[in-house]
Structure formats: C-alpha cells, structure tokens
C-alpha cells in the first residue's frame, strides 16, 4: 500500500505548491525575457531610426522645404563655420569646416563640390553641409581649383585624397567619409583606390558621377546611354557637358591663339550663367570670332560634333586618368552610389557600370532615383516609394558618417 503518512503528504503538498508557483512565475519570466530582447533590439535599431528621421529632415533642408515640426529636433544642433586654408602636399586650398557646437570632435566627412564656378560657396553645397553638421557631423568642404574652373583633371584626385588625410589627422587619425558630387565622385573613388589615401577614407559616396569619361563624352555626341547589360537608353544630352569639354580643351577648338581668350570669355560667362557678362564678351568679338563662338555654342551642329569627336580621341589617355573604370574590382573601401534616373549631364548608366564592377562586400548601397535629375531633387513624377528609397539611402549614409 502507498505510504500516506503525514510527512509524506506534506512533502507532496509542498512539491505541488512549488510547481504551481513556478507555473505562475513562468509568464513573468517570459515577459522579462521578451522585454530584454525588445529593449536590446530597440537599442540596436534606434541609431537607424534617428538616421532615417535625420535623412528626411536633411533632404527637406536641401530642397528648401520646411522641415516637419516633429523632425526639427533631429537637425537642431547649432553649428559654427570656419574658413581656412589647408596646407596640403598637393598644394594649399581654400576650405570651410562646419562643426556642430555640442560635438566638436564628432565623426567627420569631406563633401566635394562638382563642376561649378562657385566652388565651396555653391548654395546647394552650403545647404547640404550645414544640414549634415546640424545632425552632429563635422563637414569639410575643400575647394577643388581645377574643377571650379571646369577642368576635370587628375590633379584633383590628390587634392581629394590629401583633404581626407588632413581631416583624418585632425580627427585623431580616425578615417573619414568622402562624398563627391558629379565628377568629383568618380575622382573620390580613385583617391580611395590609392594606397596613399586609402587608410584615411572610411567610405565613399558618389552622387551623379562618372565611371568612364570617354563613354560620357560619347554620350554628349550621340545621346546614347549604354548599360552594362548591352541595352541602350536614349537621352537628349544637356549642352552643359559638351560645353565643359570644349572649355577645358579650347585649344582643340580654336586654332588661332589670338582668338582663345575672347572666345573663352564667352564660354565662361555662358557656363557661369552670367547673361550680362556673356552679352558683353560677345560684343567684343570680331566677326570671325563671333562665327566660331556661335558654332561652338551649338553643340549639336555637325561641325562641332566633329571637333568634339577629334578632341575625345586626342585626350583619351587623360580621360582614362579620371575614370574609376578598371580600378574598382579591388577596392576595399565601402561605397554608396546614387544617381538621378533622368540625369542628362552624366547618365545614370555610369553608376550601373560602377555597381557592376564593385565587389559585393564593398558596395553597400546603390540607387537610381527618379527623385533626382543631376544634383537637384526635381525629377519627373517620383512616387512615394521613390521618396522612401531615397530617404533610406541617405539614412544609410548618415549612419555610416556618424559611426566611428
């Protein structure tokens, strides 16, 4: 017969009571575990959440739109700006440093202007650098003298690399990010591919940049935008690209030395969008100079196209020297690629070529966005999903910039 003594009964009762208590405690334990996991995941996700909110605010500021009230706090840090001269090995250059007041030692990024005569004072660049700094990131905008004067040359690669090295040294030898706009983006990739500057560069962002200059020059002549898969997209090129090629190699287009400077003045004023200056420079031309200048301004004329084709052939090696193509397969620096879908200055196929060559572990994000044209957010009929993809892309960049 079973033992039903009082002691045995008490032990069984105590055991049952402990089991009931354990069962009552189990939901609390599960809740505590779930709470810890949720808190851990939230801690991991919070920097990405903040980066996405900052991305929305930064894009609004750059587009000159009001920032929603709920997002103003994420881009509210006061900043200071300081103009300085960088004593670089490649030569002294002007620069501007944007510093968040409460984070003077914050992670840093170099942002490089495109082909524009205002250089580091170009309003879109100033707005973007200010917005980035207000997120708590130090931003350096060095001036690229050649690119400011509409010359895309290899000298600018050294200026970019040296600027990154200077900023990294000022940051306690922590590598810094680089963001290159337009042709500066391709040159930034070349700087990152160089063993000399690679240790100073944390990541590279290109926006509307070239992969192979000779292919871009072909686009100016033909309007054909060849993609890596062999297909061809047809886009009407903007006159700006061809005029930049004429301006930087004007001796190829103007045979008489005496005609160079008068015609250069007309092209310069036109590229600078200085209408009054263009009228004044044109009025000083001789009839023969006026005829040649008029021909060169018409980038679609057969005579001008013939000259452009000859100039491309003559400078093919120089173009190769400012082309990332062929230098990306061994690149180890993280890369983020962005291009406007309707870009008619540097076609979006260039970013697709870079995407195809970059190692998968190096390419962190690539986006062809209908929100953008070249460097402006004025694309044709972007959807809400297109806007979200652009926000996510910039959030990834901001998170990379804010990380040590």
C-alpha positions in Angstrom: 0.0 0.0 0.0 1.2 3.6 -0.7 2.8 5.5 2.2 0.2 8.0 3.3 1.9 9.2 6.4 1.5 12.9 7.4 5.2 13.6 6.5 4.8 12.1 3.0 1.6 14.1 2.4 3.2 17.3 3.5 6.1 16.8 1.1 3.8 16.1 -1.8 1.7 19.2 -0.9 4.9 21.3 -0.8 6.1 20.0 -4.1 2.7 20.7 -5.8 2.8 24.2 -4.3 6.3 24.9 -5.7 5.2 23.7 -9.1 2.1 25.9 -9.0 4.4 28.9 -8.0 6.8 28.1 -10.8 3.9 28.0 -13.3 2.7 31.3 -12.0 6.2 32.8 -12.4 6.8 31.5 -15.9 4.7 34.1 -17.7 6.6 36.8 -15.7 9.9 35.2 -16.7 8.8 35.0 -20.4 7.7 38.7 -20.2 11.0 39.7 -18.7 12.9 37.8 -21.4 10.8 39.4 -24.2 11.2 42.8 -22.6 15.0 42.4 -22.5 15.0 41.2 -26.2 12.8 44.1 -27.3 14.9 46.6 -25.4 18.1 45.1 -26.9 16.6 45.3 -30.5 15.3 48.8 -29.9 18.8 49.9 -28.8 20.2 48.4 -31.9 17.5 49.9 -34.1 17.5 53.4 -32.5 20.5 54.8 -34.4 18.9 53.6 -37.7 15.6 55.2 -36.7 17.3 58.5 -35.9 19.3 58.3 -39.1 16.1 57.9 -41.1 14.4 60.9 -39.3 17.6 63.0 -39.9 17.5 61.9 -43.6 14.0 63.2 -44.1 15.0 66.5 -42.5 18.2 66.9 -44.4 16.6 66.2 -47.7 13.9 68.8 -46.9 16.5 71.4 -46.0 18.5 70.8 -49.2 15.3 71.0 -51.2 14.5 74.3 -49.5 11.3 72.8 -48.0 10.1 73.4 -44.4 11.1 70.6 -42.0 8.1 69.0 -40.2 7.8 70.2 -36.7 8.3 66.7 -35.2 11.6 66.3 -37.0 13.2 69.7 -36.3 14.9 68.4 -33.1 17.0 65.9 -35.1 18.6 68.6 -37.1 18.6 71.3 -34.4 22.2 71.3 -33.2 23.8 74.7 -33.7 26.9 74.8 -35.9 29.9 77.0 -36.5 31.6 77.6 -39.8 35.3 78.4 -40.2 37.1 79.3 -43.5 40.6 78.1 -43.6 43.5 77.2 -45.9 44.5 73.6 -45.9 48.3 73.2 -46.2 48.2 70.0 -48.4 51.2 68.2 -50.0 49.4 68.7 -53.3 49.1 72.5 -52.7 47.2 74.8 -50.4 43.5 75.0 -51.0 40.6 77.0 -49.5 38.2 75.1 -47.4 35.3 75.5 -45.0 34.8 73.4 -41.8 31.2 73.0 -40.4 31.3 72.0 -36.8 28.4 71.0 -34.5 28.8 73.2 -31.4 28.0 70.4 -28.9 30.1 67.8 -30.7 33.3 69.5 -31.7 35.0 66.1 -32.0 32.2 64.4 -33.9 32.9 61.9 -36.7 33.7 63.8 -40.0 33.1 63.7 -43.7 34.6 65.5 -46.7 31.9 66.8 -49.1 33.2 67.8 -52.6 31.6 70.2 -55.0 31.0 69.5 -58.6 32.0 71.4 -61.7 30.8 74.9 -60.7 32.5 78.3 -60.6 31.3 79.0 -57.1 33.2 76.0 -55.7 32.7 75.6 -52.0 30.3 78.6 -52.0 27.8 76.9 -54.3 24.4 77.3 -52.5 23.3 73.7 -52.7 26.6 72.5 -51.2 26.4 75.1 -48.4 22.9 74.0 -47.6 23.8 70.3 -47.6 26.9 70.8 -45.5 25.0 72.9 -43.0 22.2 70.3 -42.7 24.7 67.4 -42.2 26.5 69.4 -39.5 23.3 70.1 -37.7 22.9 66.3 -37.3 26.1 66.2 -35.3 28.7 65.5 -38.0 31.7 67.6 -38.8 31.8 68.5 -42.5 34.8 69.8 -44.5 34.2 71.3 -47.9 37.6 71.8 -49.7 37.7 73.8 -52.9 39.0 72.0 -55.9 40.6 74.7 -58.1 40.6 72.7 -61.3 37.0 71.6 -61.0 36.0 75.1 -60.0 37.5 76.2 -63.3 35.6 73.5 -65.3 38.6 71.2 -65.7 38.2 67.5 -64.6 41.8 66.6 -64.2 43.9 64.1 -62.3 45.3 66.9 -60.0 42.0 67.0 -58.2 42.4 63.3 -57.1 45.5 64.3 -55.0 43.6 67.3 -53.5 40.7 65.0 -52.5 43.0 62.4 -51.0 45.1 64.9 -49.2 42.0 66.7 -47.8 40.7 63.4 -46.4 44.1 62.7 -44.9 44.2 66.2 -43.3 40.7 65.8 -41.8 41.5 62.3 -40.5 44.6 63.6 -38.8 42.5 66.4 -37.2 40.1 63.6 -36.0 42.7 61.7 -34.0 43.7 59.6 -37.1 40.2 58.2 -37.4 39.2 57.6 -41.1 36.6 60.0 -42.5 33.9 59.7 -45.1 34.0 61.3 -48.6 31.0 62.4 -50.6 31.7 63.5 -54.2 29.1 65.4 -56.2 29.1 64.9 -60.0 32.6 64.4 -61.5 34.1 64.7 -58.0 32.5 61.4 -57.1 34.5 59.5 -59.7 37.7 61.2 -58.6 36.9 60.3 -55.0 36.7 56.6 -55.9 40.1 56.9 -57.5 41.5 58.5 -54.3 40.1 55.7 -52.2 41.7 53.1 -54.6 45.1 54.6 -54.0 47.2 53.0 -51.2 48.4 56.5 -50.3 45.0 57.7 -49.1 43.0 54.5 -48.5 43.8 54.4 -44.7 42.3 57.9 -44.3 39.0 57.1 -46.1 36.2 55.3 -44.2 33.7 55.2 -47.1 32.9 57.0 -50.3 29.5 58.3 -51.5 29.1 59.3 -55.2 26.1 61.3 -56.5 25.7 61.6 -60.2 29.2 60.5 -61.0 31.2 59.1 -64.0 32.7 55.7 -64.3 34.4 56.1 -67.7 34.9 59.6 -69.1 35.2 58.5 -72.7 31.8 56.9 -72.5 30.3 60.1 -71.1 32.0 62.0 -73.9 30.4 59.6 -76.4 27.0 60.3 -74.8 27.4 64.0 -75.4 27.9 63.2 -79.1 25.3 60.6 -79.6 22.7 60.8 -76.8 23.1 57.0 -76.4 23.4 55.8 -72.8 24.8 52.2 -73.0 24.1 50.0 -70.0 26.2 47.1 -68.7 23.7 44.5 -70.0 24.2 45.7 -73.5 21.0 47.6 -73.8 20.9 51.3 -74.9 18.9 54.1 -73.4 18.4 57.3 -75.5 18.5 60.6 -73.6 18.9 64.1 -75.0 22.3 65.4 -73.6 22.3 68.7 -71.8 24.6 71.2 -73.7 26.5 71.8 -70.4 28.5 68.6 -70.7 29.8 69.2 -74.2 30.5 72.9 -73.4 32.6 71.9 -70.4 34.7 69.6 -72.7 35.1 72.5 -75.1 36.1 74.9 -72.4 38.7 72.7 -70.8 40.3 71.8 -74.2 39.6 75.1 -76.0 42.9 74.9 -78.0 41.4 71.9 -79.8 38.5 74.0 -81.0 40.1 77.4 -81.6 43.1 77.2 -83.8 44.3 80.8 -83.7 46.0 81.8 -80.3 44.7 85.3 -80.6 41.1 84.1 -80.6 41.4 81.9 -77.5 40.8 84.3 -74.7 38.0 86.3 -76.4 36.1 83.1 -77.1 36.9 81.6 -73.7 35.4 84.7 -72.1 32.1 84.0 -73.9 32.0 80.3 -73.0 33.0 81.1 -69.4 30.1 83.6 -69.0 27.7 81.2 -70.5 28.8 78.3 -68.2 28.6 80.7 -65.2 25.1 81.7 -66.3 26.2 85.3 -66.4 23.9 86.6 -69.1 25.1 90.2 -68.9 28.7 89.1 -69.0 28.0 86.8 -72.0 26.5 89.7 -73.9 29.4 92.0 -73.1 32.0 89.3 -74.1 30.2 88.5 -77.3 30.1 92.2 -78.2 33.9 92.3 -78.1 34.4 89.5 -80.7 35.5 90.1 -84.2 33.2 88.8 -87.0 35.3 85.7 -87.5 35.5 85.0 -83.7 31.7 85.5 -83.4 31.2 83.0 -86.2 33.4 80.4 -84.4 31.9 81.1 -81.0 28.4 80.7 -82.4 29.3 77.4 -83.9 30.8 76.1 -80.7 27.8 77.1 -78.6 25.7 74.9 -80.9 26.8 71.6 -79.6 24.5 69.7 -81.9 25.9 71.1 -85.2 27.9 68.6 -87.4 31.0 70.8 -87.4 31.0 71.0 -83.5 30.4 67.3 -83.2 33.3 66.6 -85.5 35.6 68.7 -83.3 34.3 67.1 -80.1 35.0 63.6 -81.5 38.5 64.6 -82.5 39.1 66.1 -79.0 37.9 62.9 -77.4 40.4 60.9 -79.4 43.2 63.3 -78.7 42.6 63.2 -74.9 41.6 59.5 -74.4 44.5 58.9 -72.0 43.7 61.9 -69.9 40.1 60.7 -69.7 41.2 57.3 -68.6 43.1 59.0 -65.8 39.9 60.4 -64.3 37.8 57.3 -64.8 37.2 54.8 -61.9 36.6 52.1 -64.5 39.2 49.4 -64.1 40.1 50.5 -60.6 37.1 49.3 -58.6 37.4 45.5 -58.6 40.0 45.5 -55.8 38.5 48.5 -53.9 38.0 47.6 -50.2 36.6 50.9 -49.0 32.8 50.8 -48.5 30.9 52.6 -51.3 27.4 54.1 -51.7 26.2 55.0 -55.2 23.4 57.4 -56.0 22.3 58.7 -59.4 19.3 60.6 -60.8 17.3 58.4 -63.2 16.8 61.3 -65.7 20.4 62.7 -65.4 21.3 64.2 -68.8 24.7 65.5 -67.8 26.2 62.3 -66.6 23.8 59.5 -67.5 22.7 57.0 -64.8 24.3 54.1 -66.7 27.6 55.3 -65.2 26.5 54.3 -61.8 25.3 51.0 -63.1 28.7 50.3 -64.6 30.3 51.1 -61.2 27.8 48.8 -59.5 28.7 46.0 -61.8 32.5 46.3 -61.2 32.5 46.8 -57.4 32.9 43.8 -55.2 29.6 42.8 -53.4 31.2 43.2 -50.0 32.4 46.8 -50.9 29.1 48.1 -52.4 26.9 49.0 -49.5 24.0 50.6 -51.4 23.2 51.7 -55.0 20.1 53.7 -56.0 19.0 55.1 -59.4 16.3 57.6 -58.2 13.6 59.3 -60.2 13.5 61.9 -57.4 16.8 63.4 -58.8 17.9 64.9 -62.1 21.6 65.5 -61.8 22.2 67.1 -58.4 18.7 68.6 -57.9 15.6 67.0 -56.4 13.5 67.9 -59.4 13.0 64.5 -61.0 9.9 63.7 -63.1 6.9 62.3 -61.2 8.6 60.4 -58.4 6.3 58.1 -56.3 6.0 57.9 -52.6 8.0 54.7 -52.7 10.7 56.5 -54.7 10.9 59.1 -51.9 11.2 56.4 -49.3 14.0 54.7 -51.1 15.9 58.0 -51.3 15.3 58.6 -47.6 16.6 55.1 -46.8 19.7 55.6 -48.9 20.7 58.9 -47.1 19.9 57.3 -43.8 22.5 54.6 -44.5 25.0 57.3 -45.4 24.2 59.3 -42.3 24.6 56.2 -40.1 27.9 55.4 -41.7 29.1 59.0 -41.2 28.0 59.1 -37.6 29.8 55.8 -36.7 33.4 55.7 -35.6 
